[in-house]
Amino acid sequence: MLINTDGLVRARGIRYATAARFAKPEPVAWDGVRDATRRGPACPQPPSALASVVGSSVDGLSFDEHCQVLSVTAPADAAGLPVMVWFHGGAYVTGSGESTKYDASLLASEGVVVVSVSYRLGVFGYLRDNLGLLDQLAALRWVRDTIAEFGGDPANVTAFGQSAGADSVYALMLTDTEDLFHRAILQSAPLGTRGPDRPAMAEALRELVSADASTPVDEVLAAQQAAIADVGPRFSQSGGMPFAPELGETGLAAAASRVELLVGHTADDGSPYVPGPEYWEMVTELIFAGPARQLAEDWTAAGGQAATYNFKWRAEGAPLGACHCMELPFVFDPDAWLGAGMLAGQKPDPDLARTMRGLWAGFARNGMDALPSRSLEFGG
């Protein structure tokens, strides 16, 4: 069953794949009618380390390892519209695409079909075999095969994500050999954590975590947290995000030839992760801003098209400035973010929010031609 209100169709909790623990995902197909009025489950997870900054992203959701679900938001009269596929952040250990914080109603009202994806996290998704990444690829295949039924154009798909979700899009660009998406928006991708020590750290995680198909979920999560606490200090460059897709030789040139790229960061992305403002700029530059600029340069050098952005808006009196996640209320429903510590009791600027949603949707529709500049700034 679909929900049709305010001229939009919403389908929640659609299962795109299934998998046993530590097994590769298998696509799910069905005949007949399924209930699509309720949000699907989130992957089992610990509390978010950024809860004081952004609030909880999993309030009201159930938890289940079988979390390969997605939700679709589309104009009721959609036909051949651009598709935007959202991958949530959370350091690959927390979050869910089913979160109310990613309500895409306002974005879909810009004339796009939005798909929000949930995938396996932490030990369940990234201890070995890139299972979470395989979940995401399965979701993109579902979009290719099914989205036309919701009025989306499978030949015009933009993958976009924030934080670990943006890192996911980066990994997907370099591993997709099926032309599953055609444009990409990377919001605050922590590409600086992809240091040379990541392979050794991944191996250390596998040595530390002992879990099989019968290990209770709470024991898996306890082992995960203990492993993170162990490897973080030992692998300083990558230890800030221990669980992530493992990438071999990158196919950047091939990806650049087929994907238009918009990549950027917030002005104070690093502020939630360090003890004082004197370190904000250094961490922001090392982990977020510098790698974003470098990726855009490499993309262009490889023959692709790339643009960058810097999000500078900050709430008056906000303790962490234009911090990590600050742009999210400007892309999704701002009311869902009210009360987040980063907003210091204020509402996002509605005019800037309309501008951002319009540019994001315009980029999904027409790529670089929709952008007023190859170097964008928002707020500040």
C-alpha positions in Angstrom: 0.0 0.0 0.0 1.3 3.5 -0.9 0.6 6.7 1.0 -0.4 9.6 -1.2 -0.6 13.0 0.6 0.3 16.5 -0.5 0.8 15.3 -4.0 3.4 12.8 -3.1 3.6 9.0 -3.1 5.5 7.4 -0.3 6.4 3.7 -0.1 8.2 2.6 3.1 10.2 -0.4 4.1 10.4 -2.1 0.7 12.7 -5.1 0.9 15.2 -5.1 -2.0 17.4 -8.1 -0.8 17.8 -10.6 1.9 20.9 -12.4 3.3 21.9 -14.7 6.1 24.6 -13.3 8.5 27.9 -12.9 6.8 26.4 -14.0 3.4 26.1 -12.0 0.2 22.7 -10.4 -0.5 20.2 -12.1 -2.8 17.5 -10.0 -4.6 13.9 -10.2 -3.4 11.0 -10.4 -5.8 7.4 -10.9 -5.1 4.0 -10.9 -6.8 0.8 -9.3 -5.4 0.5 -6.5 -2.9 2.8 -5.7 0.0 2.3 -3.3 2.9 4.5 -0.2 2.2 3.1 2.1 4.9 5.6 1.3 7.7 9.2 2.1 8.0 11.6 -0.9 7.8 14.2 -2.0 10.4 17.6 -0.5 11.0 20.7 -2.6 11.3 21.5 -3.4 15.0 23.8 -0.7 16.2 25.3 1.1 19.2 24.2 4.7 20.2 25.5 7.3 17.8 28.7 9.2 18.9 27.1 12.3 17.4 23.8 12.1 19.2 24.4 15.3 21.1 25.1 17.1 17.8 22.4 15.8 15.5 20.0 13.8 17.8 19.0 10.2 17.2 18.5 9.0 13.7 16.8 5.7 14.7 14.1 6.9 17.0 10.9 4.8 16.5 12.7 2.2 14.3 13.0 -1.6 15.0 16.3 -3.3 14.7 17.0 -6.4 12.6 20.0 -7.9 10.8 17.7 -8.3 7.8 17.7 -4.6 7.2 18.0 -4.5 3.4 15.1 -2.2 2.9 14.5 1.1 1.0 11.8 3.8 0.9 10.6 5.8 -2.2 9.2 9.3 -2.2 7.9 10.6 -5.5 5.5 13.1 -7.0 2.1 11.4 -7.5 2.1 12.2 -11.2 5.8 11.2 -11.7 6.8 10.0 -15.2 10.4 9.7 -16.3 11.7 11.9 -13.5 15.4 12.0 -12.4 16.1 9.5 -9.5 18.2 10.4 -6.4 19.4 7.4 -4.3 20.4 8.4 -0.8 23.0 6.6 1.4 22.9 7.6 5.0 26.0 8.3 7.2 27.0 7.2 10.6 30.6 6.0 10.3 29.3 2.6 8.9 28.1 1.7 12.4 25.0 3.7 13.0 22.0 5.2 11.2 19.3 4.1 8.8 17.8 5.3 5.5 14.4 4.8 7.2 15.1 7.6 9.6 12.5 10.5 9.8 15.5 12.8 9.6 15.9 11.8 5.9 12.3 12.7 5.0 12.6 13.5 1.4 9.2 15.2 0.8 10.6 18.7 0.1 13.3 17.3 -2.1 10.9 15.1 -4.1 8.7 18.2 -4.6 11.5 19.6 -6.7 10.5 17.1 -9.4 12.7 14.1 -8.5 12.1 10.5 -7.2 14.1 9.9 -4.0 15.1 6.5 -2.8 16.6 6.1 0.7 18.6 2.9 1.3 19.4 1.0 4.4 22.2 -1.5 4.5 24.2 -3.7 6.9 26.6 -1.9 9.2 29.7 -2.6 11.4 30.6 -6.2 11.9 27.4 -7.3 10.0 28.4 -5.4 6.9 32.1 -4.6 6.8 34.1 -7.1 8.8 34.7 -9.1 5.6 33.7 -9.3 2.0 32.3 -5.7 1.7 28.8 -7.0 2.4 27.4 -3.6 3.1 28.7 -2.4 -0.2 27.1 -5.4 -1.9 23.8 -4.5 -0.2 24.1 -1.0 -1.7 24.8 -2.4 -5.2 21.8 -4.7 -4.8 19.7 -1.6 -4.0 20.9 0.2 -7.1 20.0 -2.8 -9.2 16.5 -2.7 -7.6 16.3 0.9 -8.7 17.4 0.0 -12.2 14.8 -2.7 -12.5 11.9 -1.2 -10.6 12.0 2.6 -10.3 10.1 3.2 -13.5 7.0 1.9 -11.7 7.3 4.9 -9.4 7.8 7.4 -12.2 11.6 7.4 -12.1 14.0 7.3 -15.1 16.5 4.4 -14.6 18.7 6.0 -17.2 19.1 9.2 -15.0 20.2 8.2 -11.5 22.2 10.2 -9.0 23.7 8.5 -6.0 24.2 10.9 -3.1 25.2 10.5 0.5 26.7 12.2 3.5 29.7 11.2 5.7 30.0 7.4 5.5 27.2 7.5 3.0 29.3 9.8 0.8 32.3 7.4 1.3 29.9 4.7 0.1 29.1 6.6 -3.0 32.9 7.0 -3.6 33.3 3.3 -3.3 30.4 2.6 -5.5 31.7 4.9 -8.2 35.0 2.9 -8.3 33.4 -0.5 -8.2 30.2 -0.2 -10.3 30.7 -1.9 -13.6 27.0 -1.9 -14.6 26.4 1.8 -15.1 23.9 1.8 -12.3 24.1 5.6 -11.7 25.2 8.6 -13.7 25.9 11.4 -11.3 27.1 11.6 -7.7 26.9 14.0 -4.8 29.4 13.5 -2.0 28.6 15.4 1.1 31.4 15.6 3.7 33.0 12.3 2.7 35.7 11.4 5.2 38.1 10.5 2.4 41.1 11.4 4.6 40.5 8.2 6.6 41.4 6.2 3.5 45.0 6.1 4.4 47.7 3.5 3.7 47.1 1.8 7.0 43.5 0.8 6.2 44.3 -2.7 5.0 46.3 -3.5 8.1 43.5 -2.1 10.3 40.9 -4.2 8.5 43.0 -7.3 9.2 43.4 -6.3 12.9 39.6 -6.0 13.2 39.1 -9.5 11.8 41.6 -10.8 14.4 39.8 -9.0 17.2 36.2 -9.9 16.4 35.2 -13.5 16.8 31.6 -14.0 15.7 29.7 -16.5 13.6 26.1 -17.1 12.6 25.0 -18.1 16.1 26.6 -15.3 18.1 23.9 -13.2 19.8 23.5 -9.7 18.4 24.4 -8.0 21.7 27.6 -10.0 21.9 28.5 -9.0 18.3 27.9 -5.3 19.1 30.0 -5.6 22.3 32.9 -7.2 20.3 32.5 -4.5 17.7 32.8 -1.7 20.2 35.8 -3.3 21.9 37.5 -3.7 18.6 36.9 0.0 17.6 38.4 1.1 20.9 41.5 -1.0 20.3 42.2 -0.1 16.7 41.3 3.6 16.8 44.5 4.7 18.7 46.7 2.2 16.8 45.7 3.4 13.3 45.5 7.1 13.6 44.7 8.0 10.0 42.0 5.4 9.4 41.0 4.7 13.0 38.3 7.4 13.0 36.2 5.1 10.8 37.4 1.5 11.2 34.6 -0.1 9.3 34.4 0.8 5.7 34.5 -0.9 2.2 37.9 -2.3 1.4 39.0 -1.0 -2.0 41.8 -2.4 -4.2 43.1 -0.8 -7.3 40.8 2.2 -8.0 39.1 2.5 -11.3 39.0 6.3 -11.1 39.5 7.0 -14.8 36.7 4.7 -15.8 34.4 6.1 -13.2 35.2 9.7 -14.2 34.3 8.9 -17.8 30.7 8.0 -16.9 29.8 9.9 -13.6 29.4 13.6 -13.1 30.6 14.6 -9.6 29.6 17.2 -7.1 31.8 16.9 -3.9 32.0 19.2 -0.9 32.1 19.7 2.8 31.0 22.0 5.7 33.3 24.7 6.8 33.8 23.1 10.2 33.3 19.4 9.4 36.0 18.4 11.9 34.6 20.3 15.0 32.7 17.4 16.6 35.8 15.2 16.7 38.4 17.4 18.4 38.5 19.0 21.9 38.8 22.7 20.9 38.3 25.2 18.1 42.1 25.5 17.5 42.0 22.0 15.9 38.8 22.4 13.8 40.5 23.8 10.7 43.3 21.2 10.8 40.9 18.2 11.1 38.5 19.6 8.5 41.3 20.1 6.0 42.9 16.7 6.6 39.9 14.5 6.6 37.2 16.3 4.6 38.1 19.5 2.6 41.6 18.7 1.2 40.6 15.2 0.0 37.4 16.6 -1.6 39.4 19.2 -3.6 41.9 16.5 -4.6 39.2 14.2 -5.7 37.6 16.9 -7.9 41.1 17.7 -9.4 41.8 14.0 -10.1 38.3 13.6 -11.6 38.9 16.4 -14.0 42.4 15.3 -14.8 40.9 11.8 -15.7 38.6 13.5 -18.2 35.5 13.7 -16.0 33.4 16.7 -14.9 33.5 17.8 -11.3 32.3 20.7 -9.1 33.0 21.5 -5.4 31.0 23.2 -2.7 31.7 24.6 0.8 28.7 24.9 3.2 29.4 27.8 5.6 26.0 28.5 7.3 26.0 28.2 11.0 23.3 28.9 13.6 24.0 31.9 15.8 25.7 30.7 19.0 26.1 27.2 17.6 28.9 25.6 19.7 30.5 23.7 16.8 30.1 26.2 14.0 29.2 24.9 10.5 29.9 21.4 11.8 29.6 17.9 10.3 26.0 17.2 9.3 25.0 20.9 9.4 23.8 20.8 5.7 21.4 17.9 6.2 18.4 20.0 7.4 18.8 22.0 4.2 18.5 19.0 2.0 15.8 17.1 3.9 12.8 18.2 6.1 14.2 20.8 8.4 11.4 20.2 11.0 12.8 16.7 11.6 16.1 18.3 12.8 14.7 20.8 15.3 16.2 20.2 18.6 19.5 19.0 17.2 22.4 20.5 19.3 24.2 21.8 16.3 21.3 24.2 15.5 21.4 25.8 19.0 17.6 26.1 19.1 17.3 27.8 15.7 15.7 26.9 12.4 17.6 26.5 9.2 17.5 29.5 6.8 14.5 28.6 4.6 15.7 30.5 1.5 19.1 28.8 1.6 17.3 25.4 2.1 15.2 26.0 -1.0 18.3 27.0 -2.9 20.2 23.8 -1.9 17.3 21.5 -2.7 16.8 23.2 -6.0 20.5 22.8 -6.9 20.7 19.2 -5.8 17.6 18.3 -7.8 18.8 20.4 -10.7 22.1 18.6 -10.7 20.3 15.3 -10.7 18.2 16.5 -13.7 20.9 18.2 -15.8 24.3 17.7 -14.3 26.9 20.4 -14.5 24.6 22.6 -16.6 22.4 23.1 -13.6 25.2 24.6 -11.4 25.9 28.4 -11.5 29.6 27.7 -10.8 32.1 24.8 -10.5 33.0 26.1 -7.0 29.9 26.8 -4.9 29.5 28.4 -1.5 26.4 28.2 0.8 25.9 30.7 3.6 28.7 32.3 5.5 
